């Protein structure tokens, strides 16, 4: 009986068709993977400026992080944390506490240049960071 090919003990006829929920789940998973791939390709083909530090202040447009703009006078603290994250705390002109988070691994200038630029406008922040 083990070598009899006419009996259908195991196979799609015996097990039945797969459940519809499994098909929906796999389709959803494929759609998410496709969307992430398109997003990553889009970021490579159409790069944008995520962090702008100029004479007025610092602006961050990085995805999934603290977004916004803080003027140099509004910044109250600067803290470098794990994995190259730079936390910039401040109080906006409306009086609300605000935080920008910059991933320094994703900017196009060396991190030392960013700290040097910050030190030019706010030397008190960089001194407290080094001590």
BAFI-3210 file (N, C-alpha, C; in Angstrom, 3 decimals, decimal comma, padded with zeros to 6 digits):
// residues 131
n [1|2|3|4|5|6|7|8|9|10|11|12|13|14|15|16|17|18|19|20|21|22|23|24|25|26|27|28|29|30|31|32|33|34|35|36|37|38|39|40|41|42|43|44|45|46|47|48|49|50|51|52|53|54|55|56|57|58|59|60|61|62|63|64|65|66|67|68|69|70|71|72|73|74|75|76|77|78|79|80|81|82|83|84|85|86|87|88|89|90|91|92|93|94|95|96|97|98|99|100|101|102|103|104|105|106|107|108|109|110|111|112|113|114|115|116|117|118|119|120|121|122|123|124|125|126|127|128|129|130|131]
n.u [000,814|002,062|003,496|001,609|000,323|-002,205|-003,816|-004,983|-003,752|-002,332|-002,205|-003,498|-006,140|-006,953|-006,346|-007,714|-008,759|-006,736|-007,357|-009,376|-008,692|-005,968|-005,029|-005,805|-004,275|-001,631|-001,701|-002,013|000,422|002,226|001,501|002,272|005,047|005,661|004,945|006,810|009,171|008,803|008,748|011,378|012,893|011,939|012,939|015,666|015,823|014,674|016,018|015,722|016,287|016,913|017,704|018,221|020,436|020,798|021,330|019,118|018,201|017,574|016,157|014,229|013,277|013,103|011,924|009,611|010,589|011,136|009,791|010,146|010,932|013,344|014,327|017,530|017,481|015,422|016,250|016,957|018,402|020,827|021,455|023,312|022,595|022,347|023,264|023,793|021,850|020,662|019,312|017,413|016,260|013,735|011,877|009,119|008,037|005,426|005,347|005,234|006,692|009,198|010,705|013,352|014,561|017,418|018,836|022,033|023,431|022,244|022,585|024,116|026,546|029,548|029,233|030,740|031,006|028,401|028,109|030,061|028,938|026,682|027,978|029,012|026,796|025,475|027,387|027,193|025,606|027,117|029,321|028,161|027,519|029,989|031,073]
n.v [-001,191|001,151|001,788|002,128|004,045|004,829|005,428|008,196|009,454|011,533|014,916|017,567|016,852|015,406|017,070|019,422|022,649|025,654|027,896|030,847|033,068|032,803|033,320|036,008|037,188|036,633|038,069|040,681|040,913|040,754|043,092|045,068|044,637|045,284|047,998|049,091|048,575|050,165|052,671|052,841|052,762|055,090|056,993|056,721|057,506|060,053|062,098|064,032|066,955|066,359|067,549|070,859|073,274|076,530|080,110|080,952|078,803|075,339|072,871|069,947|067,287|064,577|061,249|059,637|060,742|063,415|066,141|069,407|072,851|074,753|077,821|079,391|080,786|079,536|077,026|074,870|072,714|070,185|066,940|064,057|060,835|057,227|055,247|057,304|059,334|062,596|064,650|067,489|069,812|072,209|075,301|076,383|079,321|079,707|078,825|076,135|072,989|071,485|069,001|067,983|065,286|064,025|061,833|061,236|059,552|059,576|061,976|064,224|065,405|065,320|064,420|065,905|068,341|069,291|069,676|071,624|073,722|074,217|075,048|077,456|079,132|078,678|078,414|077,694|075,398|073,336|073,252|072,296|069,803|068,524|068,328]
n.w [000,000|000,555|-001,694|-003,601|-006,091|-006,752|-004,602|-002,728|-000,248|000,917|000,048|-002,064|-002,488|-000,283|001,884|001,403|000,141|000,709|003,482|003,259|004,785|005,141|002,572|002,280|004,296|003,353|000,957|001,939|003,351|001,200|-000,140|001,703|001,776|-000,872|-000,901|000,920|-000,453|-002,759|-001,536|-000,487|-002,866|-004,048|-002,247|-002,797|-005,486|-005,586|-003,745|-000,753|001,256|004,517|006,922|007,855|008,671|009,368|009,368|010,802|012,374|013,199|011,166|010,811|008,788|008,871|008,487|010,663|012,996|015,364|013,891|012,440|013,173|014,898|016,195|016,812|019,217|020,543|021,308|023,959|024,910|024,084|023,164|022,730|021,870|021,940|019,041|017,199|017,404|017,667|019,972|020,117|022,202|022,912|023,275|021,654|019,795|020,531|023,084|023,604|024,459|022,522|020,470|018,476|016,628|015,310|013,101|012,870|011,238|008,818|007,541|005,160|005,730|007,726|011,185|012,976|011,650|011,791|014,586|014,889|013,433|014,985|017,292|016,446|016,417|018,847|021,297|023,979|024,116|023,010|024,696|027,100|026,217|025,834|028,345]
ca.u [000,000|002,934|003,954|000,452|000,134|-003,606|-004,498|-004,700|-003,755|-001,839|-002,207|-004,525|-007,489|-007,250|-006,242|-008,694|-008,164|-006,302|-008,396|-009,407|-008,008|-004,542|-004,793|-005,929|-003,091|-000,461|-001,853|-001,722|001,852|002,885|001,235|003,116|006,425|005,758|004,898|008,093|010,166|008,582|009,145|012,842|013,377|011,586|013,909|016,952|015,747|014,306|016,444|015,365|017,113|016,230|018,101|018,754|020,940|021,183|021,502|017,924|018,021|017,671|014,892|014,352|012,167|013,355|010,737|009,388|011,275|010,612|009,901|009,830|012,011|013,619|015,283|018,654|017,107|014,432|016,878|017,340|019,320|021,332|021,894|023,661|022,286|022,805|023,091|023,907|020,675|020,884|018,060|017,468|015,080|013,525|010,540|008,745|007,604|004,099|005,496|005,136|007,951|009,378|011,917|013,770|015,456|018,159|019,680|023,234|023,954|021,546|022,803|025,159|027,775|030,032|028,613|031,592|030,678|027,116|028,382|030,820|027,982|025,874|028,840|029,151|025,601|025,160|028,516|026,819|025,039|028,182|030,132|027,480|027,507|031,299|031,439]
ca.v [000,000|002,321|002,093|002,203|005,444|005,138|005,934|009,614|009,602|012,868|015,774|018,605|016,284|014,945|018,173|020,446|023,926|026,509|028,782|032,158|034,019|032,695|034,013|037,446|037,570|036,622|039,188|041,888|040,911|041,088|044,502|045,863|044,517|046,047|049,425|049,453|048,573|051,358|053,818|052,898|053,134|056,502|057,777|056,704|058,214|061,455|062,447|065,360|067,420|066,021|068,446|072,139|074,140|077,789|081,230|081,126|077,699|073,974|072,272|068,513|066,670|063,145|060,430|058,923|061,388|064,733|067,037|070,795|073,842|075,515|078,915|079,248|081,313|078,646|075,759|074,858|071,625|069,358|065,692|063,000|059,548|056,006|055,009|058,510|060,199|063,896|065,205|068,939|070,241|073,650|075,842|077,117|080,706|079,673|078,398|074,679|072,249|070,860|068,191|067,491|064,138|063,929|060,653|061,778|058,599|059,776|063,305|064,185|066,037|064,651|064,861|066,946|069,609|069,750|070,207|072,872|074,746|074,541|075,790|078,823|079,912|078,485|077,717|077,178|074,052|072,374|073,135|071,415|068,460|067,919|068,117]
ca.w [000,000|000,605|-003,042|-004,497|-006,494|-007,031|-003,401|-002,442|001,206|001,246|-001,125|-002,016|-002,475|001,062|002,840|001,081|-000,299|001,831|003,997|002,627|005,659|004,859|001,309|002,542|005,072|002,473|000,028|002,714|003,602|-000,064|-000,427|002,597|001,295|-002,113|-000,557|001,531|-001,527|-003,580|-000,724|-000,433|-004,198|-004,207|-001,467|-003,490|-006,755|-005,366|-002,394|-000,267|002,361|005,764|008,006|007,387|009,735|008,737|010,299|011,637|013,306|012,686|010,732|010,555|008,052|008,820|008,684|011,917|014,099|015,669|012,746|012,712|013,126|016,107|016,030|017,741|020,530|021,162|021,710|025,375|025,228|023,002|023,783|021,782|022,487|021,282|017,601|016,396|017,476|018,285|020,488|020,302|022,950|022,888|023,531|020,447|020,022|021,159|024,471|023,710|024,423|021,227|020,389|017,170|016,710|014,056|012,949|012,239|010,258|007,556|006,978|004,136|006,212|008,942|012,437|013,568|011,001|012,350|015,924|014,713|013,017|016,170|018,218|015,939|016,761|020,268|021,927|025,293|023,959|022,713|025,909|028,042|025,638|025,963|029,752]
c.u [000,868|003,384|002,828|000,186|-001,317|-004,333|-004,040|-004,774|-003,331|-001,818|-003,332|-005,941|-007,897|-007,281|-007,276|-008,007|-007,722|-007,417|-008,273|-008,672|-006,503|-004,202|-004,859|-004,706|-001,846|-000,524|-001,527|-000,223|002,636|002,680|002,104|004,566|006,633|005,783|006,220|009,189|010,030|009,021|010,663|013,434|013,093|012,574|015,266|016,926|015,453|014,720|015,986|016,253|016,334|016,507|018,709|019,164|021,447|021,274|020,300|017,755|018,204|016,269|015,146|013,091|012,326|012,092|010,760|010,100|010,603|010,852|009,595|011,058|012,118|014,632|016,399|018,290|016,119|015,040|017,349|018,331|019,658|021,891|022,140|023,437|022,762|022,470|023,066|022,687|021,023|019,531|018,263|016,164|014,953|012,110|010,195|008,237|006,215|004,160|005,392|006,523|008,025|010,687|012,148|014,718|016,093|019,014|020,915|023,866|023,336|021,717|024,024|026,438|028,259|029,392|029,429|031,308|029,355|027,316|029,156|029,898|027,100|026,692|029,049|027,982|025,248|026,294|028,182|026,254|026,119|029,098|029,477|027,462|028,847|031,675|030,677]
c.v [001,270|002,737|002,179|003,670|005,807|005,688|007,363|009,843|011,024|013,672|016,771|018,047|015,889|016,111|019,266|021,728|024,752|027,471|030,164|033,204|033,997|033,433|035,531|037,945|037,634|037,755|040,512|042,014|041,282|042,561|045,414|045,814|045,311|047,543|049,887|049,508|049,808|052,605|053,959|053,285|054,609|057,393|057,803|057,547|059,700|061,839|063,848|065,708|067,193|067,012|069,704|072,938|075,404|078,878|081,419|080,019|076,354|073,485|070,807|068,025|065,159|062,376|059,756|059,536|062,723|065,674|068,453|071,670|074,534|076,609|078,752|079,741|080,406|077,351|075,859|073,755|070,799|068,098|064,648|061,671|058,411|055,973|056,291|059,401|061,475|064,473|066,694|069,354|071,753|074,014|076,719|078,517|080,772|079,214|076,900|074,049|071,486|070,091|067,779|066,328|063,975|062,677|061,093|060,801|058,824|061,177|063,256|064,924|065,258|065,253|065,979|068,311|070,171|070,344|071,529|074,017|075,171|075,387|077,227|079,704|079,821|077,735|077,140|075,760|073,018|072,204|072,194|069,981|067,769|067,666|067,002]
c.w [000,000|-000,788|-004,050|-004,832|-006,757|-005,804|-003,120|-000,939|001,612|-000,039|-001,044|-001,996|-001,066|002,054|002,588|000,658|000,910|002,244|003,371|003,470|005,423|003,572|001,500|003,302|004,189|001,451|000,721|002,973|002,344|-000,412|000,440|002,131|000,005|-001,826|000,054|000,474|-002,402|-002,828|-000,675|-001,785|-004,459|-003,455|-002,130|-004,760|-006,594|-003,943|-002,023|000,917|003,651|006,885|007,401|008,622|009,061|009,798|011,218|012,672|012,626|012,347|010,416|009,864|007,979|009,158|010,053|013,116|014,366|014,504|013,186|012,629|014,473|015,775|017,060|019,136|021,263|021,693|023,149|025,710|024,009|023,647|022,698|022,477|021,608|019,788|016,780|016,390|018,239|018,676|020,736|020,973|022,890|023,230|022,337|020,804|020,661|022,609|024,672|023,673|023,105|021,229|018,940|017,399|015,341|014,097|012,176|011,253|008,883|006,975|006,065|004,518|007,431|010,196|013,092|012,943|011,524|013,734|015,848|014,301|014,181|017,140|017,752|016,371|018,243|020,958|023,297|025,206|023,764|023,913|026,903|027,529|025,878|027,409|030,387]
res [x|x|x|x|x|x|x|x|x|x|x|x|x|x|x|x|x|x|x|x|x|x|x|x|x|x|x|x|x|x|x|x|x|x|x|x|x|x|x|x|x|x|x|x|x|x|x|x|x|x|x|x|x|x|x|x|x|x|x|x|x|x|x|x|x|x|x|x|x|x|x|x|x|x|x|x|x|x|x|x|x|x|x|x|x|x|x|x|x|x|x|x|x|x|x|x|x|x|x|x|x|x|x|x|x|x|x|x|x|x|x|x|x|x|x|x|x|x|x|x|x|x|x|x|x|x|x|x|x|x|x]
***
